[in-house]
Amino acid sequence: MNKDQLNKLAISRRSLLKMVAASGISSTLIRTSPLVAGILFQRHTDAQEFGLPNKTISIFTPGGAIANLWNPTGAGDDMVMGAMSQGYDSVKNECNFLVNMAHGNAGHGRMPIIWAKEWNSDSYDVMMGNALGPDMPFRYINLGVHSNGANYMTKDDKNRIPFQDNPFTVFDLVFGSSQGSSAKTPIMNAHVSAANAIRSKLAGYEVQRMDDHLDAIADTQRRLDELSGGSSCGIAPDNTKFTLTHETFSQQARLQADIAVAALQCGLTRSVSLAYGNSQCDFRIPELSYQGVYHQSIHGGGGGKVNYPYYTEMRSHMASYNAYLIQKLRAAGILESTVVVETTDMGHADTHSASPVAYTIAGGGTRINRGVVTDAGIGYDHHDVLYTAAKACGVDIGFGKEIPGVIA
């Protein structure tokens, strides 16, 4: 973070403290209720926005893609998706598909350098959290789906931060509250109690915003209850665990997306990252035709069939996870203020190639050219994707260069 950004951060924190003092809301309630804190942080930032996107989601999808099976053609409603990118079809008008690019660190085991300038430097999600939401209850939230166990991506001041792989644990961490509750009190009850305590101190639009936030949290809790067989999603003891297997991989991916959107919508963070598996690609998706692990679908899983049918099937299905996330952002009314960036670790995964590589940037309102395909070429790589996405939010991450045709 440069000197100018540090000065802005100091000013932002001073103005936030003044706003909290003038709110008339108990400091204890602010500290113990993420929902209340989020409402106040949004009040603070509403007065400071300059029309640029102010939220970001960074996605890691391992295994790259095959250019002639991925690259879309055309634009807008007439855009035709490739077999591998078909999962994006429902949100193609929200996306800028970057194709025929390079990767500066292609291959397995390179996850720590994909979102960072160097092996030990801060990752993109941390830098964006520091720049966009230093005063938020969470500077960043890093989610995964069976992502731990091989490498890491999020790095904060040289500390390696494990993925938050368990959506139940994440839900309690992000939306939990200890205000006036025991360890067995349902989270929603605690939030409703906190909301009622401050309702009279909020402006009309803030009351509506708070009710929308409660609805988002309740919807996510309902999905968690369904996945766990109807058990309570109350604040659980630290040693409580839920069984999360490959049998529910897709459900977990969508639940993590629900949590990501709700956290952004509730003003709890400005930066979320989400990884599907890790560079070893050792997960499977049982509802698909191919029943083996993703890695094997790439290397020989097609049984000699042309055009990698199972690699294609799995890659397109993972693209549909991103489409689901984008649809949720749109339904929540925050897609226009959120820049979504999808990265990967290589191009053609069967050959571990460094080019051509495909990336995607979505959302961002009028700041991003959407519904188009940008043939950037091999003069641009994954770091340039991050630089461009950050610049769309008014942030300089200090490495990379802008890709023409993305920022409007």
N, C-alpha and C positions, 0 to 999 in steps of 0.2 A: 504494500500500500504506500503510495507516494505522500509527500508532505501536504499537498493540497487536500487529498482525501482524508488524511489524519485531522487536519484543521476542521474540515466539514463534519467529521465524526464527533469531535469535541463540542462543536456548536450544537449539533443535533442532540447530543446527550443532555446538554444544559437546558435546551428548550423543552426536552421531554420531561425533565425533573420539574420544571416550572409548571408544565401542563398537569402533571400528576398532582402536584401540591394544590392546584386550583380546582381540581375535579370534585373535591368533597367526598371522594371514595376512599374507604379505609385502605391504608397501605398494606395491612395484613391480608385483606381480601385480594388485592392486586398480586401480592407475592404468591398466594396459595391457589389462585384460580387462573389457569391459563386463558380461559375464555374472557374473563374480565380484563386481564392484561392485554389480550389481543384487541379488544374493543378500544382501549385507551391508546395503544400503539397505532391503530388505524386512524384514530382522531388526530394524533400527532402527525402522521405522515400525510393525511389528506390535505393538510395545510402546506405541505412542502413539495408536492408532486409537480413535475414540469411537463407532463404529457407523454413521457417515455414509458415503455413497459418497465414495471418495477418488481417483477417476480420471474423466477426461472426454474425450470425443471431440466436436469441433465440426465440422460438415459444412456446406459451401456447395454448394447445387445451384442453378445459375442458371435464369432463365426462369420462376420462379413457378409458378402453376397456375390453372386456371379453377375457381372455387368449385363450380359445379354439376356438374363432372366429377371433382373431387377429393374433396369432403367425404364422409367415411364416415358411416354412420348405425348406430344401435344400439350395443351394448356386448358385450364378451367374445366368446365363440364365435359369438354371433348378430350380431356387427358385420358390416356389408356395406360393402365398400370401393367407392369410386368408380372410374370407368374409369381416371383418371389415377393414383390411389393404389393400384391393384391390386397393384403390385409389393411392397407392404408386407403383403399378406394373410397370408403365412406367419408373420409375427411381430407380428400386430396386437395380441395379448394382452400384448406387451411395451411397447406404445406409448401415449402420450397425444397424440392428434391435436388440435392447436390450430387452430381454424378461425374464419373471418370476422373476422380481425384486420386491423390496419393496418400500414403500413411507413412509417417516418419519413424514409426516404431512398430512395424507389423510383426505379428507372430504371437504364439502363446507366451504367457508369463510376463507380458508387458503392461498389464493393467495399471501399475503405479505411475506410469509415465503418460498415459493416455489423456488424463485431465490435468496434467501438470507440466511445467516447463522442464523440471529436472526431477530426478528420482526422490529427492528429499524436500522438494518445495511444496508449498500449499497447493491443493487441488482446486479445480475450477469451482466446485460447489462451495468450498470454504471461502474462496476469494469473493464470489458473488454474494454470499451471505454477509461477509464483512462489509462489502460496499453498499448493498441494498437494504440490509436489515440488521445493523449492529445492535440496535436496541430491542429487537424482537425477543420474545421469550426463548426462541431457539434461533441461533444464527443460521443454522442449517440442519436439515434432517436427512440422513443417508439411509435409504432403504434398499433391501435386497430380497431376492427370491432364490433360496438355496445358493447364496453367493459366497458365504464364508467357506474357508477350508483351502482356498488356493488364491493367494495374492490379495490385494486390497486396492482401493482407489482413493478414498477420502483421506487426506493428510492435512493436519492442522498443526502448524508450528513444529513440524518434523515428527509429530505423533501420528502413528497409523491408527485410524479409527475403523473398527470392525463394522461390517454391514449390520443394520438392524433387520434381521431376517424373519423375526417372528412378529406377525401383524398384531397379535394379541398383546405382546409386550409393548410394541410401539404405541398402540392405542392407549394403554394405561399411562405410558410415559408422556405422550403428547397431550392427551385430553384429560388425564387424571386430575383429581383435586383432593386435597386433604382438609379443606375448609369445612369444619363442622361435621366431619364424617369419620366413621370407623373404617377399618380395612375391608369390611364387608358391604359398605354402602355402595349401591350402584352408581356408576359415574354420572349417568344422566340426572339422577336425583341431586347430586352435588352441584351440577351445572345449573339446573333449574333454580335451586336455592340461591346460588350466587347471582344468577340473572335477576331474580326477584328483588334481591337486596340492593341492586343498583339501578333498577328500571326507572325510578323517579328522577334520577340524576342524568338521564340520557336525553338527547334530542330525538325528535320523532324518527328521523332516518336511521339513527343508531339503534333504536328499539327494533325497527324492522330488520336491520342488519343482524342484531343479536338473535332474533327469532330464526332468521335464515341459518345462522351458525348452529343453533340448537338442532334444527332440522337435519343439517349435514352430519352432525355428530351422531344423532339418533339413527340416521340411515346407515352409517358405517357400523355402529354397534349392532344393528339388526343383522347385517351381513356377517359380522363376526359370530354372532349367536348361531346363525344358520350353519356356518362352517364347523363350529365346535359341537354341533348336535343339539343346540338349544340351551347349553349351559350358560350361566350368568357371566357377563363380561364386566362384573364389578371390579374394583381395585383389588387385585389378588396379591397374596404374599409373594415375596421375591423368588421363592423356590417353586412357584407354580409353573408348570410347563404344559404345553399343548402339543399333541403329536401332529406334525406337519410333514407330509410325505409327498413324493412325486405324484401320487394319485390326485392330489388337489393343487398341482402346480399352477394351473390357469386361474383357479379361484384365488390363490394366494397373490398372484400377480395383479389381479383386479382389485383385491382388497387393499394392497399396498397403494394402488392408484387412488382408491377412494380416500385413504388416509392422507395421501399427498395433497389432493385437491381440497379436502376439508381443512387441513392445516394452513394452506395458503388462503383459503376463503375466510377462515376465522382470524386471520392476521397474526398467526403464531410464528410464522417464519416467512422469509422471502426466497429461500433457496432450498430446493429438494432435489436429491439425486436418487436414482432407481436403477438397479442392476438386475438383469435376468441371468441367474447362474453366474458363472465366472469363466475365465479363459479356457478351462478344461472342458467345458460344454458337457458335463457328465450328468445331465438331468434328462428326463424323458417327459413326454406329454401324452398320457394314456388315451385321451379321446381321439387322437389322430390315427391314421392308418398304420404308420410306422410305430412300432412298440419299443424300439431300442432307444439308446441314449442319443442325444443330439450329435455328439462327437462322431459316433459311428455312422449316423446318417450322412455325414460329410465324407468320411473315408470308407468307401466300400459298402455303405448301407443300402445302396441302390441295387445291389446284386447284378451289376453290369448293365443296368438299364441306362439309356441315354438321358441326358438333361437332369441328372440328379433328382429324381422325383421326391425322395424323402427329405433330403436337404431343403428342397424347394418348399415342400409342405410345412416343415417346421419353421423355416425362416418367415414364410408368409404369415403363419399363425402368430409368431412373436410380433410381427408388424401390427397385427390386430390388437395386441395389448396396448400399443401406443395409440392406435385409433380410439380405443376405449377411453384412455386417459384424456385425449384431446376432446372427445365428446363430453366427458365429465366437466372439464374446464369450461367448455362452451355453455353447458347447462347451468353451471354455477355463476356464469356471467363474468368470468375472469380470464378467459382465453385471450382477449384483446390486450390485457395488461401482463400477460405471461409469455415469455419466450421459451419454447421447448426445443431442446437440441438432442438429437440421437447420434451417438458415436459408436464405433466398433473397433475391433483390434486388427483387422486385415481386410483384404479384398476377397478373392476366391479362396475359400478356406481349405479346399482340398490341396491347393498348391502353396498355401500360406503367403499369397502374393501381397506386395506393397502397393500395387495399382493394377487395374482401376478399382477405386474404393468409392462406396456410396455413403452419404450422410444425409440427415434431414434436419431442417429447422422449421418450426411451426409456430403458429400464434403470433403475438406481437402487434396485433392491430395494423394500423396503416404504416407502421415502422418497417414491416417486413413485406417484401413482394411474395405473394402467396398464389397458389394454384398454378405454379410454373415449375419447369425443370431448368436448373442452372448447370450447364456443361462447363464446369470450372476448369477442368484439365489437371494434369499432374504437377503443375506449378504450385498447387495449393494442397495442404494436408490437414490433418485433424486439429492441429494447433490453430490453424487459420479459421476453422469452423468455430472453435471456442472464442477466438478473438472477435469474430464477426457477430456472434450471438451476444457477447458481452457489450460490444459497441452499440448494438441496438438498444441496450438498456442504459446507455450513457456511461459505461464502465470500461476502463482501460486495464486489462489484466497484465500488461507488460510484456507479452510475447505473442507472436503470430502477426498476421496482416489481414486486412479486409478482403473478402471475396466479392468481386464485382457482381452485381445483379441480385444481391440479397436484401440489402438495406434500401428502402425506398427513399 
